[in-house]
Amino acid sequence: MSVITVDKIYPKFREEVAEKFCTDKNKFDIYNCLACGMCTAGCPFSDVHEDMDPRKFVRMVLLGLKEEVLNSKFIWNCTMCGRCTMLCPMGVDIAGMVRTIRGNFGLRSPGFLQDIVDNQIRTGNQMEVTQEDYLDTLEWIEEELQAELDDTNVRIPVDKVGADFLFLWDPREIKYYPMDVQSIGKIMHAAGANWTCSSEYWDATHYGLFSGDDEASRILLKRIADQVKKLKVKYVVVTECGHATRAQRWGRKVWLTPEEADYPVYSFLEIQADWIKNGIIKVDKTKNPEPVTYHDPCNSARKEGIIEEPRYCLNQVVLDFREMWPNREYNYCCGGGGGLLAMGKEIKVGRMAKGKLKADQITKTGAKIVVTPCHNCFDQLTDIIKEYNLDVKVQHVHHLVSNALVLK
Amino acid sequence: MADLRLTTEKVGSVLVVGGGIAGIQAALDLADTGFYVYLVESSPAIGGTQAKLDKTFPTNDCSLCILSPKLVECGRHPNIELFTLAQVEGISGEPGNFTVTIRQNPRYVDLDKCVGCGDCAQACPVKIPDPFNNGLSKKKAISVKYEQAVPKVYNIDAERCLYLSKGKPLGKDICRKCESACTSKAINFDDVPKEYNLKVGAVILAPGFEEFDPSKLTNFGYGKYKNVVTSIEFERILSASGPFKGKIVRPADHKEPKKIAWIQCIGSRDTAQCASGYCSSVCCTYAVKEAIIAKEHIGVDLETTIFNMDIRTFGKDFEKYYIRSKEEYGVRYVISRVFALEEDPETKNIKIRYSDLEGNVHYEEFDIVVLSIGMRPCAESKNLAEKFQIDLNKYGFAETSIFDPVKTSREGIYVCGAFHSPLDIPSTVVQASATAAHAASLLSEVRHTLEKQVTYPPERNVLGEPPRIGVFVCHCGINIGGVVDVPAVRDYVSTLPNVVYADDLLYTCSQDAQEKIKEIIKEYNLNRVVVASCTPRTHESLFQQTLKEAGLNPYLFSMANIREQCSWVHMHEPEKATEKAKDLVRAAISAAALKEPLSVLHLDVTKEAVVIGGGVAGMEAALEIAKQGFPVHLIEKTDQLGGLALKINYTLESKDVQNYLQELIQKVENNPLITVYKNSSVINVSGYVGNFLSEVKTSTGVIEIKHGITVIAIGGEEYQPKEYLYGQSNLVLTGVELENILAKSSEYLRKVKTIVMIQCVGSRNSERPYCSRVCCGEAVKNALKIKEINPDINVYVLYRDMRTYGFKEDYYQEARSKGVIFIRYEEGNEPKVRLIDENNLLVTVQDHILQKDINIEAQLLALNTATLPNSNARELAQLYKVPVNDDGFYLEAHMKLRPVDFATEGVFLCGLAHSPKFIDETIAQAKAAAQRATGVLVQDKLTSEGAISYVDPDYCVGCKICVGLCPYKAISFNENKKVAEITDVLCKGCGVCASACPTGACSIKNFKSEQIFAEIAAILA
């Protein structure tokens, strides 16, 4: 048996972690750990592959095994899904600890996670879309929408001062999935929304949430806060993306001052549910006859509590909705969280092993469509479908909503 | 000149709020010492949580069987007035003279008319969930709380009763079937709430606790998965009077389980999800008990698993119980907190995914999962606090102080039981007696002023009458009835000579059964009674009391033990057990026919006390007895008062022990009723309760003290370790030594970077298989102090189970939050300690989570060592004829319900002499012992035993064998007549003389040779 020698123990480590801990709760709660093992039992992946035991990780931090922790695979294997400590009796936040250690001890993440953060800081969006390309895309889709709806008044407003809300995109929607922009624009039009996009800072995503880089996180959030002031909107709506919702919503509390964070943030899921509920948009569920299941993104469901809204939408716009088990806040992470999708090949083996749980969950439902309101989950689910040969396709909630829209 | 001091006229009565075991004990203690008690209970009957439990740990006594005599006693005590369905509305006045307003809700059944026959419930068409069985079964809208309830009077649930909820408000005659069915005309639909204003001198709050409701923790699926039950529900499942008649089945499909799991700490030790950071103290030991009992019910093949973080069997004899559960019963313990439960929708099994200590994840299915729910402050907590203007702690329990553990923040109002903190039954009973002591000393000058005297009907002269015997055969729930064919025994005995009546009863010890026995005695003009049930040791006096109340001499009674001697020992042979029961009852009937009325003596009482031991326990006990007005002789072996507490500076809660101790010593030394004898010890004892004579060796010679009672409070000792280089290196200290250093000087720590503490040194091993209870708290206390002095010092505590029970858990949490590292080691894999150089030690221990050895370089090692019994304990035990247990601590009369009494009358115990405990627990116990002792001292006359020995001078040959043998020194030799003579008051009727007498001159009244021969002949017949 290997021995932990005296020189390996650096008791101050836990203080360093606690002091740098970015949280809206008590930083020092991590000390309270009873080592009870509830986290290891709660982590869906603790027996999926090696180096995946959250309790051992906390223990190493508390014992002061700094070197071992910083060199551990766990901190990159962890998807920061938060299931381990959602019920922690002592309020320890392991996902938060992982984030803190990733970002504050001079580590560089595997793969291209750090590049994404750097890109976003440098170009304003993580995919380096130029302003010209971005505005061209919006204009093009606006035209497409006008054609689809046979209405030249349809708009995708940009920099409209005094709109009700500022809508933030995922750059993937702009760069790779312009049809998503069309789907969302169609719903906005049907609802008669008074909305706007920003020409300058429009990227909802936030890889600082994964890398633990609080400095970058503050810059990114401040940009959005400034757009809110500049455009004089009442609130922000984030596109269907789990980590972006988390970063824009919870992030305000930890990276901005209370004055700066003086605006509400909603997920587009909440907006859609509200519009359907209040008859602002009309839908016909027979338009979506295939069996559908729903994957809760950890960031929007477990962490931000957006659980019933997407279910409400789906029950209104599809004929056959089936829950996977477990679900809601108990849902398993797809395996792609925590920035793992951006960590390259080395991490992919574990990521796919984790994905097996999700593959089995989906298969058991017999659904043909798995819906998830998150681009990270979307990509991971796409990889899972390929890896495990599943006969399903992935969609966002808005895809099914816009498809079910009944326009006057 | 007139006395201008304002004096309040004190009132000799006490209000007790709550009719659980705490309230019952407090009420009985006060009622037995000259006070009138109002006992207010919010439900329809007293009994509280203990009545719901199946067995009690660690003796596996039937919970209801040991409680029932107390219920009955409470129910018929002339100085206890019961208000059921009642609550306190308000209080005014001051200590010694309060006025309380009681509101009693309508029962709709007349307390005096109802005979508890149950005809009303038969007729009632409305079924509702039975809260006594936690909804696992149904009862009627008119019901009795439980079969053995006191009072055994039905009550109507007005919200569910068809007439009261629907008919009456509309003026319609709906249902009213109970009214027609009741032949006693006891139903009163016009019953209304009543208000009473009561004058009381003091108040005791004993409202109990609330069971934690696990349905708010969605991860366990409680309420959704039927085979997930709470521990209290499981008690009901185990209980013979429960929803499944004591057969363990799964609620989902009534199938017998093969695997049961317990999950600990549900609603306890959880700051984040339940806001209850404290430990509920009792759940570990009750889970051990439930697992053992389940195995006894179903058989050894039942698999039982207890998921836990630490097993906290810290109480007296609990650790041995835990060890037995593992070694004898094969109960499995998994150290792991369970994340979630999942039901298999088809089999209804419950699936658990858990991680073992190594980090291996396991999947396991169970038939039943029991959630070991914690104690919450009672629902009334806030309300009571407002009404009585007392403070609550942050969790909603009553705020008390360490050195005055049962006093609330308001003078004259005391608290005991689970409203004080999560407590087990013995601690609750101790506290109850301690509150009684407080009330009694506050009101001692008005003692006896409101007391009502007991009068029994004149004794019927049965001499010359042919025997008319009534036989009552007890089912004892299923304890007897589950094995012995009780109706067959009943039918059989009814055919025997002299038997004019025979019946079977579910619990013969219950209040309603006593009423029934009395009625039958009158109706059938019985002159002898036989009860076939359990042991006369615990229950004989209850039935004798019933005989007295029916006008029969209590010795016209005989008992057959068909539980211990039949159903328990012949559990697997029901037919033979039944035959044996018939034989035993037949024998008892034959003996009963020959029983004669006996008279008793009334003896004077020496109203003085001897307290042995001048530590905290002895001094508190002495002071309490003195406060109640009785002289005390306090005997201390050393030259100073204070005992072990002299070595302790402060408590875990940072309270100054020395300050308290000096004040206590002052109070004791200044009390005119207390005489302190230092450098003294008892060397010889004679006499008996009420009239002891102790010879005490003092520094000035041997003196004799006459006293009525004795309190043994000789304390304990510290274990001097041989382990871990103690005595070989000055870097190794005991915990007590470390505490002393920390209290006196922080200078010592100047060069210290790391301190390691090792727990269970000398405890929980094969030599001393008990837990010393205080050491975990001591370690946490020292760790916190170190962190307070210098937060940069690293502190490691190497433990086996952290047993910081109750609110002590808060300090354990605080220690962790300050960075103290706790590492668990297993017995057999103890830490290794090596000296590196004169300033440094190397401690190696396996970290339980990383499963790797960890080397810790420390400059100081503290060993938290065992508490030992006093080395004089056995010697003194012989003098007072009291027992010690295997560990050398004194053994009380009953672990649950008589925790400070010895079986030897007039001798009491408290403090470390009883078992290791914290200072607040010692204080409560000392006050309790004082109160119990006062129970003897307040009496002007004690009643002697009737069944004593006598010597027939015609047969005595003067051999003197009996004189030497008598353990009570009750036989003297009359030199003139040359015969042995008995001093009646000293004789306890033990029978040693009778068995030794070569001529048959000695015999025991009530156990005469012809009676015994008749019994034997009947058995052989």
Interface residues (C-beta under 8 A of the other chain):
Chain A: M1 S2 V3 I4 T5 V6 I9 P11 R14 E15 F28 D29 Y31 N32 C33 L34 A35 C36 G37 M38 C39 T40 A41 G42 S46 D47 D53 R55 K56 R59 M60 L62 L63 L87 C88 P89 M90 G91 P326 Y330
Chain B: L217 N219 C265 R269 D270 T271 A272 Q273 C274 M309 I335 S336 R337 V338 F339 A340 E342 R353 Y354 S355 D356 L357 G359 N360 V361 N794 Q813 R816 S817 K818 G819 I821 F822 L842 T844 D847 H848 I849 L850 Q851 K852 D853 I854 N855 I856 E857
